[in-house]
C-alpha cells in the first residue's frame, strides 16, 4: 500500500487533519478503516463510480480503493542535522511515497507558532530546505490550514506557493474528500474496477500499467499467469445497463498483455 506523509512545523494542524481524515472514513465490510498505529491510518478514496457499479451489479459488498496517511512528527529548523525529532522525522518521511505539506495561515494567541510569527511562505521554505538538505525530494501537495481565517487568502500569496495546493479547514472538515482524491493523484495512481454480485471493488495501479501489472493488485497469479482480459470502460458499462447488454452491443473488448489500463476500466482477468 502506498503511503502519504503529512508534514509541517509544530502546531500547524497536522494531527487535527489526520484525525479529521480518519474519522471521515466509512468501514467497508471486509476492508474497514484501520489505524495501524496511533499515527497511521487507511482512508477510502471517494469515488461515485464505484457506488454506481455496485448498484448496477447489485453487489453484496462495495470495497473502495484506499490511501494510507501517516502523521509525521513536527519538523523544526535543523532537523536535517538532528535537531528536535529530526532523525525520527527524516526516517519516517523517507518511508512515504509522497508528502502533504501542511501550512498554518491563521493567527491564534492560544496556539504558539514555533517561530512566533505567521508567515506561511517562510514555513514552506524551512520545510523544503530541511528536506533538500537531507537529500529528500518527493511529490508534494501543499495544504493551507484555513481554520479561523477571516477573509480570503490573497492571490499574491497563493501565486508564490511552489506547487499544487488546497485550502482545508480540518476542524469543520471542509475540503477533505478533495484532499483524499488529490493525494491519490499525487501518487500518479489510477483506479480500475471489478464488479459482480459478490462484490464491486476499486483497485489501484500506477498510471501506464499494463494489464498484467494492474492484475498484480488483485493477486500475483493475475500477473504471472495472465492470458487475456475482458475490458469495458465504466461509462460504456453504465450506458449499457449491464454486462450482458454490453456484450450484446460488442462493447466488451478482449485485451492482451500489452494493453495499458485506463482509469475507470472495468476488467475481468482470465488466467
C-alpha positions as CSV (number, residue, x, y, z in Angstrom):
1,X,0.0,0.0,0.0
2,X,1.3,3.4,-0.9
3,X,1.8,6.0,1.8
4,X,1.4,9.8,2.1
5,X,3.1,11.6,4.9
6,X,1.5,14.7,6.5
7,X,4.4,17.0,7.4
8,X,4.8,20.5,8.7
9,X,6.1,22.6,11.6
10,X,4.8,22.0,15.1
11,X,1.3,23.4,15.9
12,X,0.1,23.8,12.3
13,X,-2.8,21.3,12.5
14,X,-1.2,18.1,11.2
15,X,-2.8,15.9,13.8
16,X,-6.1,17.7,13.5
17,X,-6.1,17.0,9.8
18,X,-5.1,13.4,10.4
19,X,-7.9,12.9,12.9
20,X,-10.4,14.5,10.6
21,X,-9.4,12.2,7.7
22,X,-9.5,9.0,9.7
23,X,-12.9,9.9,11.4
24,X,-14.4,10.6,8.0
25,X,-13.7,7.1,6.7
26,X,-16.6,4.7,6.3
27,X,-15.8,1.0,7.0
28,X,-16.4,-1.5,4.2
29,X,-17.5,-4.9,5.3
30,X,-14.1,-6.6,4.9
31,X,-11.9,-3.6,4.3
32,X,-12.5,-1.5,7.3
33,X,-10.7,1.7,8.0
34,X,-8.0,0.8,10.4
35,X,-5.4,2.7,12.4
36,X,-2.3,0.7,12.1
37,X,-0.7,2.6,14.9
38,X,-1.6,6.0,16.6
39,X,-0.2,7.9,13.6
40,X,-1.0,5.7,10.6
41,X,-4.5,5.3,9.1
42,X,-6.0,3.8,6.0
43,X,-8.7,6.0,4.4
44,X,-11.0,5.1,1.5
45,X,-10.8,7.2,-1.8
46,X,-14.2,8.7,-2.5
47,X,-15.4,7.5,-6.0
48,X,-19.0,7.7,-7.0
49,X,-18.3,5.4,-9.9
50,X,-17.8,2.5,-7.5
51,X,-21.2,3.1,-5.9
52,X,-22.9,3.1,-9.3
53,X,-21.2,-0.1,-10.4
54,X,-22.2,-1.7,-7.1
55,X,-25.9,-0.7,-7.7
56,X,-25.7,-1.9,-11.3
57,X,-24.4,-5.3,-10.2
58,X,-26.5,-5.5,-7.0
59,X,-23.2,-6.3,-5.2
60,X,-23.3,-7.7,-1.7
61,X,-20.1,-5.8,-0.9
62,X,-18.6,-2.5,-2.0
63,X,-14.9,-2.1,-1.4
64,X,-13.1,1.2,-2.1
65,X,-9.6,2.0,-3.1
66,X,-7.6,3.3,-0.1
67,X,-4.7,5.6,0.7
68,X,-2.5,5.3,3.8
69,X,-1.9,8.6,5.6
70,X,1.0,9.0,8.1
71,X,1.0,11.8,10.7
72,X,4.7,12.6,10.9
73,X,6.4,14.2,13.9
74,X,6.6,18.0,13.6
75,X,9.7,19.3,11.8
76,X,11.9,22.1,13.3
77,X,14.7,24.1,11.7
78,X,17.9,22.0,11.8
79,X,16.1,18.6,11.5
80,X,18.5,17.6,8.8
81,X,21.3,17.9,11.4
82,X,19.3,16.0,14.1
83,X,17.6,18.9,15.8
84,X,14.4,18.2,17.7
85,X,12.9,14.9,16.5
86,X,14.9,15.4,13.3
87,X,16.2,11.8,12.9
88,X,12.7,10.3,13.6
89,X,11.1,12.8,11.2
90,X,13.6,12.1,8.4
91,X,13.4,8.3,8.8
92,X,9.6,8.5,8.7
93,X,9.5,10.7,5.6
94,X,11.9,8.5,3.7
95,X,9.3,5.7,4.1
96,X,6.4,7.5,2.4
97,X,5.8,7.9,-1.3
98,X,4.5,11.4,-1.3
99,X,4.1,14.4,1.0
100,X,1.2,16.6,2.1
101,X,2.9,19.8,3.5
102,X,0.6,21.5,5.9
103,X,1.0,25.2,6.4
104,X,-0.8,27.3,9.0
105,X,-2.4,30.5,7.7
106,X,-4.2,31.7,10.8
107,X,-3.4,33.7,13.9
108,X,-4.3,32.2,17.3
109,X,-2.7,33.6,20.5
110,X,-3.6,30.3,22.3
111,X,-1.6,28.2,19.7
112,X,2.0,29.2,19.8
113,X,3.8,29.2,16.4
114,X,7.3,27.8,16.6
115,X,8.8,30.9,15.0
116,X,6.5,33.3,16.9
117,X,5.0,34.7,13.7
118,X,2.6,33.5,11.0
119,X,4.5,33.5,7.7
120,X,3.4,30.5,5.6
121,X,5.9,31.1,2.8
122,X,8.7,31.2,5.3
123,X,7.4,28.0,6.9
124,X,7.4,26.3,3.4
125,X,11.0,27.5,2.8
126,X,12.1,26.0,6.2
127,X,10.5,22.6,5.5
128,X,11.7,22.4,1.9
129,X,15.2,23.4,2.8
130,X,15.4,20.7,5.5
131,X,14.2,18.1,3.0
132,X,16.6,19.2,0.4
133,X,19.5,19.2,2.8
134,X,18.6,15.7,3.8
135,X,18.5,14.6,0.1
136,X,14.8,14.0,0.1
137,X,12.7,15.2,-2.9
138,X,9.1,13.7,-3.1
139,X,5.9,14.6,-4.9
140,X,4.3,17.3,-2.7
141,X,0.8,18.8,-2.2
142,X,0.6,21.9,-0.1
143,X,-2.3,22.2,2.2
144,X,-3.3,25.6,3.7
145,X,-4.9,25.3,7.1
146,X,-7.5,28.0,6.9
147,X,-9.1,27.3,10.3
148,X,-10.3,30.5,11.9
149,X,-9.0,32.6,9.0
150,X,-11.1,35.7,8.5
151,X,-11.4,36.8,4.9
152,X,-9.7,35.3,1.8
153,X,-6.1,34.3,1.4
154,X,-4.6,36.7,-1.1
155,X,-3.9,35.6,-4.7
156,X,-0.4,37.1,-4.4
157,X,0.4,34.7,-1.6
158,X,-1.1,31.7,-3.5
159,X,0.9,32.6,-6.6
160,X,4.1,32.1,-4.5
161,X,3.3,28.6,-3.3
162,X,5.9,26.3,-5.1
163,X,3.4,23.6,-6.2
164,X,-0.2,22.4,-6.2
165,X,-2.2,23.3,-3.1
166,X,-5.6,23.0,-1.5
167,X,-7.3,25.1,1.2
168,X,-8.6,22.9,4.0
169,X,-10.4,23.5,7.3
170,X,-9.7,20.3,9.3
171,X,-11.8,21.4,12.3
172,X,-15.0,21.7,10.2
173,X,-13.9,19.1,7.7
174,X,-14.2,21.2,4.6
175,X,-12.2,20.0,1.6
176,X,-11.3,16.6,2.9
177,X,-12.8,14.5,0.1
178,X,-10.9,16.6,-2.4
179,X,-7.7,16.2,-0.4
180,X,-8.0,12.4,-0.5
181,X,-8.6,12.4,-4.2
182,X,-5.8,14.8,-4.9
183,X,-3.4,12.8,-2.7
184,X,-4.3,9.8,-4.7
185,X,-3.5,11.6,-7.9
186,X,-0.2,12.9,-6.4
187,X,1.0,9.3,-6.3
188,X,0.2,9.0,-10.0
189,X,-2.4,6.3,-9.4
190,X,-5.4,5.3,-11.4
191,X,-8.5,3.2,-10.4
192,X,-9.8,0.2,-12.2
193,X,-12.8,-1.9,-11.1
194,X,-14.1,-5.4,-10.8
195,X,-17.8,-5.9,-10.4
196,X,-20.2,-8.7,-9.8
197,X,-22.9,-10.0,-7.5
198,X,-20.4,-10.9,-4.8
199,X,-18.6,-7.5,-4.7
200,X,-17.7,-4.4,-6.6
201,X,-14.2,-3.2,-5.8
202,X,-11.9,-0.3,-6.8
203,X,-8.3,-1.3,-7.4
204,X,-5.2,0.8,-7.5
205,X,-2.4,0.7,-10.1
206,X,0.2,3.1,-11.4
207,X,-0.6,5.1,-14.4
208,X,0.6,3.4,-17.6
209,X,0.5,-0.1,-16.1
210,X,-0.1,-3.0,-18.5
211,X,-3.0,-5.3,-17.8
212,X,-0.7,-8.0,-16.1
213,X,0.9,-5.3,-13.9
214,X,-2.5,-4.0,-12.9
215,X,-3.7,-7.5,-12.2
216,X,-1.0,-7.9,-9.6
217,X,-3.0,-5.6,-7.4
218,X,-5.6,-8.4,-7.1
219,X,-3.3,-11.4,-7.0
220,X,0.3,-12.2,-8.2
221,X,-1.2,-15.0,-10.3
222,X,-3.0,-12.4,-12.4
223,X,0.4,-11.1,-13.5
224,X,2.3,-14.3,-13.7
225,X,-0.4,-16.4,-15.4
226,X,-2.1,-13.7,-17.3
227,X,-3.7,-14.9,-20.6
228,X,-6.1,-12.0,-21.5
229,X,-8.6,-9.6,-20.0
230,X,-12.1,-8.6,-20.8
231,X,-12.4,-4.8,-20.6
232,X,-15.1,-2.2,-20.8
233,X,-14.9,1.5,-19.7
234,X,-17.1,2.5,-16.7
235,X,-19.0,4.9,-18.9
236,X,-19.9,2.3,-21.5
237,X,-21.0,-0.2,-18.9
238,X,-23.3,2.3,-17.2
239,X,-24.7,3.3,-20.6
240,X,-25.4,-0.4,-21.4
241,X,-27.0,-1.0,-18.1
242,X,-25.5,-4.5,-17.5
243,X,-22.5,-6.6,-18.6
244,X,-24.9,-8.9,-20.6
245,X,-26.2,-5.9,-22.6
246,X,-22.7,-4.5,-23.0
247,X,-21.5,-7.9,-24.5
248,X,-24.6,-7.9,-26.8
249,X,-23.5,-4.5,-28.1
250,X,-19.9,-5.6,-28.6
251,X,-18.6,-3.1,-26.1
252,X,-16.6,-5.6,-24.0
253,X,-13.1,-5.9,-25.5
254,X,-10.6,-8.7,-25.3
255,X,-7.2,-7.2,-24.5
256,X,-3.7,-8.9,-24.2
257,X,-0.5,-8.4,-22.2
258,X,0.4,-5.1,-23.8
259,X,-2.8,-3.3,-23.0
260,X,-2.4,-0.2,-21.0
261,X,-5.1,0.0,-18.3
262,X,-7.1,3.2,-18.3
263,X,-8.6,5.0,-15.3
264,X,-12.2,3.7,-15.0
265,X,-11.7,0.4,-16.8
266,X,-13.9,-2.4,-15.6
267,X,-11.9,-5.6,-16.0
268,X,-12.3,-9.3,-15.8
269,X,-8.9,-11.1,-15.8
270,X,-8.5,-14.5,-17.4
271,X,-5.7,-16.8,-16.3
